[in-house]
Amino acid sequence: MPSGVSSTEINLAVYMERLDSYIDSQTTLNNNLCSNLEKVNSELVDINTWRQKIYGGKTILVALGILIFHTSAIMGSFVALINFMNK
């Protein structure tokens, strides 16, 4: 052991080196987690966008079906009324 350096100072230096290594690894881990969460968030936004488009398409199809059904009912009632009036 060099003169003037105690065992406690060496242990403290080793501890500080390990602490710096731990902090670096945790920083890297946090950065990786944040980037992966951002990817997941952007993919969720894409999924929600597609879901809204699909719901919009379903709504349009239902509205179109109701419109066709309503139009055929009205036309059928006109035909029935004309046939009733002709007799």
Distance bins in CASP14 RR format, pairs under 12 A and 6 or more apart:
PFRMAT RR
TARGET T0000
AUTHOR 0000-0000-0000
RMODE 2
METHOD distances of the structure
MODEL  1
1 7 1 0 0 1 0 0 0 0 0 0 0
1 8 0 0 0 0 0 1 0 0 0 0 0
1 9 0 0 0 0 1 0 0 0 0 0 0
1 10 1 0 0 1 0 0 0 0 0 0 0
1 11 0 0 0 0 0 1 0 0 0 0 0
2 9 0 0 0 0 1 0 0 0 0 0 0
2 10 0 0 0 0 1 0 0 0 0 0 0
4 10 0 0 0 0 0 1 0 0 0 0 0
5 11 0 0 0 0 0 1 0 0 0 0 0
5 12 0 0 0 0 0 1 0 0 0 0 0
5 13 0 0 0 0 1 0 0 0 0 0 0
6 12 0 0 0 0 1 0 0 0 0 0 0
6 13 0 0 0 0 0 1 0 0 0 0 0
7 13 0 0 0 0 0 1 0 0 0 0 0
7 14 0 0 0 0 0 1 0 0 0 0 0
8 14 0 0 0 0 0 1 0 0 0 0 0
8 15 0 0 0 0 0 1 0 0 0 0 0
9 15 0 0 0 0 0 1 0 0 0 0 0
9 16 0 0 0 0 0 1 0 0 0 0 0
10 16 0 0 0 0 0 1 0 0 0 0 0
10 17 0 0 0 0 0 1 0 0 0 0 0
11 17 0 0 0 0 0 1 0 0 0 0 0
11 18 0 0 0 0 0 1 0 0 0 0 0
12 18 0 0 0 0 0 1 0 0 0 0 0
12 19 0 0 0 0 0 1 0 0 0 0 0
13 19 0 0 0 0 0 1 0 0 0 0 0
13 20 0 0 0 0 0 1 0 0 0 0 0
14 20 0 0 0 0 0 1 0 0 0 0 0
14 21 0 0 0 0 0 1 0 0 0 0 0
15 21 0 0 0 0 0 1 0 0 0 0 0
15 22 0 0 0 0 0 1 0 0 0 0 0
16 22 0 0 0 0 0 1 0 0 0 0 0
16 23 0 0 0 0 0 1 0 0 0 0 0
17 23 0 0 0 0 0 1 0 0 0 0 0
17 24 0 0 0 0 0 1 0 0 0 0 0
18 24 0 0 0 0 0 1 0 0 0 0 0
18 25 0 0 0 0 0 1 0 0 0 0 0
19 25 0 0 0 0 0 1 0 0 0 0 0
19 26 0 0 0 0 0 1 0 0 0 0 0
20 26 0 0 0 0 0 1 0 0 0 0 0
20 27 0 0 0 0 0 1 0 0 0 0 0
21 27 0 0 0 0 0 1 0 0 0 0 0
21 28 0 0 0 0 0 1 0 0 0 0 0
22 28 0 0 0 0 0 1 0 0 0 0 0
22 29 0 0 0 0 0 1 0 0 0 0 0
23 29 0 0 0 0 0 1 0 0 0 0 0
23 30 0 0 0 0 0 1 0 0 0 0 0
24 30 0 0 0 0 0 1 0 0 0 0 0
24 31 0 0 0 0 0 1 0 0 0 0 0
25 31 0 0 0 0 0 1 0 0 0 0 0
25 32 0 0 0 0 0 1 0 0 0 0 0
26 32 0 0 0 0 0 1 0 0 0 0 0
26 33 0 0 0 0 0 1 0 0 0 0 0
27 33 0 0 0 0 0 1 0 0 0 0 0
27 34 0 0 0 0 0 1 0 0 0 0 0
28 34 0 0 0 0 0 1 0 0 0 0 0
28 35 0 0 0 0 0 1 0 0 0 0 0
29 35 0 0 0 0 0 1 0 0 0 0 0
29 36 0 0 0 0 0 1 0 0 0 0 0
30 36 0 0 0 0 0 1 0 0 0 0 0
30 37 0 0 0 0 0 1 0 0 0 0 0
31 37 0 0 0 0 0 1 0 0 0 0 0
31 38 0 0 0 0 0 1 0 0 0 0 0
32 38 0 0 0 0 0 1 0 0 0 0 0
32 39 0 0 0 0 0 1 0 0 0 0 0
33 39 0 0 0 0 0 1 0 0 0 0 0
33 40 0 0 0 0 0 1 0 0 0 0 0
34 40 0 0 0 0 0 1 0 0 0 0 0
34 41 0 0 0 0 0 1 0 0 0 0 0
35 41 0 0 0 0 0 1 0 0 0 0 0
35 42 0 0 0 0 0 1 0 0 0 0 0
36 42 0 0 0 0 0 1 0 0 0 0 0
36 43 0 0 0 0 0 1 0 0 0 0 0
37 43 0 0 0 0 0 1 0 0 0 0 0
37 44 0 0 0 0 0 1 0 0 0 0 0
38 44 0 0 0 0 0 1 0 0 0 0 0
38 45 0 0 0 0 0 1 0 0 0 0 0
39 45 0 0 0 0 0 1 0 0 0 0 0
39 46 0 0 0 0 0 1 0 0 0 0 0
40 46 0 0 0 0 0 1 0 0 0 0 0
40 47 0 0 0 0 0 1 0 0 0 0 0
41 47 0 0 0 0 0 1 0 0 0 0 0
41 48 0 0 0 0 0 1 0 0 0 0 0
42 48 0 0 0 0 0 1 0 0 0 0 0
42 49 0 0 0 0 0 1 0 0 0 0 0
43 49 0 0 0 0 0 1 0 0 0 0 0
43 50 0 0 0 0 0 1 0 0 0 0 0
44 50 0 0 0 0 0 1 0 0 0 0 0
44 51 0 0 0 0 0 1 0 0 0 0 0
45 51 0 0 0 0 0 1 0 0 0 0 0
45 52 0 0 0 0 0 1 0 0 0 0 0
46 52 0 0 0 0 0 1 0 0 0 0 0
46 53 0 0 0 0 0 1 0 0 0 0 0
47 53 0 0 0 0 0 1 0 0 0 0 0
47 54 0 0 0 0 0 1 0 0 0 0 0
48 54 0 0 0 0 0 1 0 0 0 0 0
48 55 0 0 0 0 0 1 0 0 0 0 0
49 55 0 0 0 0 0 1 0 0 0 0 0
49 56 0 0 0 0 0 1 0 0 0 0 0
50 56 0 0 0 0 0 1 0 0 0 0 0
50 57 0 0 0 0 0 1 0 0 0 0 0
51 57 0 0 0 0 0 1 0 0 0 0 0
51 58 0 0 0 0 0 1 0 0 0 0 0
52 58 0 0 0 0 0 1 0 0 0 0 0
52 59 0 0 0 0 0 1 0 0 0 0 0
53 59 0 0 0 0 0 1 0 0 0 0 0
53 60 0 0 0 0 0 1 0 0 0 0 0
54 60 0 0 0 0 0 1 0 0 0 0 0
54 61 0 0 0 0 0 1 0 0 0 0 0
55 61 0 0 0 0 0 1 0 0 0 0 0
55 62 0 0 0 0 0 1 0 0 0 0 0
56 62 0 0 0 0 1 0 0 0 0 0 0
56 63 0 0 0 0 1 0 0 0 0 0 0
56 64 0 0 0 0 0 1 0 0 0 0 0
57 63 0 0 0 0 1 0 0 0 0 0 0
57 64 0 0 0 0 1 0 0 0 0 0 0
58 64 0 0 0 0 0 1 0 0 0 0 0
58 65 0 0 0 0 0 1 0 0 0 0 0
59 65 0 0 0 0 0 1 0 0 0 0 0
59 66 0 0 0 0 0 1 0 0 0 0 0
60 66 0 0 0 0 0 1 0 0 0 0 0
60 67 0 0 0 0 0 1 0 0 0 0 0
61 67 0 0 0 0 0 1 0 0 0 0 0
61 68 0 0 0 0 0 1 0 0 0 0 0
62 68 0 0 0 0 0 1 0 0 0 0 0
62 69 0 0 0 0 0 1 0 0 0 0 0
63 69 0 0 0 0 0 1 0 0 0 0 0
63 70 0 0 0 0 0 1 0 0 0 0 0
64 70 0 0 0 0 0 1 0 0 0 0 0
64 71 0 0 0 0 0 1 0 0 0 0 0
65 71 0 0 0 0 1 0 0 0 0 0 0
65 72 0 0 0 0 1 0 0 0 0 0 0
65 73 0 0 0 0 0 1 0 0 0 0 0
66 72 0 0 0 0 0 1 0 0 0 0 0
66 73 0 0 0 0 0 1 0 0 0 0 0
67 73 0 0 0 0 0 1 0 0 0 0 0
67 74 0 0 0 0 0 1 0 0 0 0 0
68 74 0 0 0 0 0 1 0 0 0 0 0
68 75 0 0 0 0 0 1 0 0 0 0 0
69 75 0 0 0 0 0 1 0 0 0 0 0
69 76 0 0 0 0 0 1 0 0 0 0 0
70 76 0 0 0 0 0 1 0 0 0 0 0
70 77 0 0 0 0 0 1 0 0 0 0 0
71 77 0 0 0 0 0 1 0 0 0 0 0
71 78 0 0 0 0 0 1 0 0 0 0 0
72 78 0 0 0 0 0 1 0 0 0 0 0
72 79 0 0 0 0 0 1 0 0 0 0 0
73 79 0 0 0 0 0 1 0 0 0 0 0
73 80 0 0 0 0 0 1 0 0 0 0 0
74 80 0 0 0 0 0 1 0 0 0 0 0
74 81 0 0 0 0 0 1 0 0 0 0 0
75 81 0 0 0 0 0 1 0 0 0 0 0
75 82 0 0 0 0 0 1 0 0 0 0 0
76 82 0 0 0 0 1 0 0 0 0 0 0
76 83 0 0 0 0 1 0 0 0 0 0 0
76 84 0 0 0 0 0 1 0 0 0 0 0
77 83 0 0 0 0 0 1 0 0 0 0 0
77 84 0 0 0 0 0 1 0 0 0 0 0
78 84 0 0 0 0 0 1 0 0 0 0 0
78 85 0 0 0 0 0 1 0 0 0 0 0
79 85 0 0 0 0 0 1 0 0 0 0 0
79 86 0 0 0 0 0 1 0 0 0 0 0
80 86 0 0 0 0 0 1 0 0 0 0 0
80 87 0 0 0 0 0 1 0 0 0 0 0
81 87 0 0 0 0 0 1 0 0 0 0 0
END
